[in-house]
Amino acid sequence: MAEGQMLVDESNDRAWTEIAHGTRLHWRVLVNVGEPKAESNFARVHELYPYERVADRARAYIYAALEHLMLWADVVAPFKFHPEQANVFQQRPPYTLARAALEASAQAVWMLNTTDPLECIRRHLCLIRWDLQEHRKSTIDGERRRAVVTSREVV
């Protein structure tokens, strides 16, 4: 067996399958979650800051986390296996996907883990600014494009 590869024993295989199916179930639940209720904390926050909805950003972070887990699930526990299929399992890609899922979901948790609407808005704005700063860093087509991203942050 090549370096970085491993055999997956039956107990881990079963656990991974359960996690993969749980991920798919959570995806279906999230897809079917409607708009926040009028008396919810989201409604209070949206009244104070209607410009970019906190609920939309939180949903986007959770979608991102689940998308990473869905990719992992489709590799380790697909719904159908081809008769000649053999999965060669490498360690680093699942760690990368897990880290991405944790990072995305942690941002949603941090933003929402307060009962104070103003603190939630402050965290929301911090995440918006952080996203814009990361976007600016990743812009490779010149100063003009970076200036456009910077102007979005300053507004």
Beta strands, then each sheet from edge to edge (+ up, - down):
end
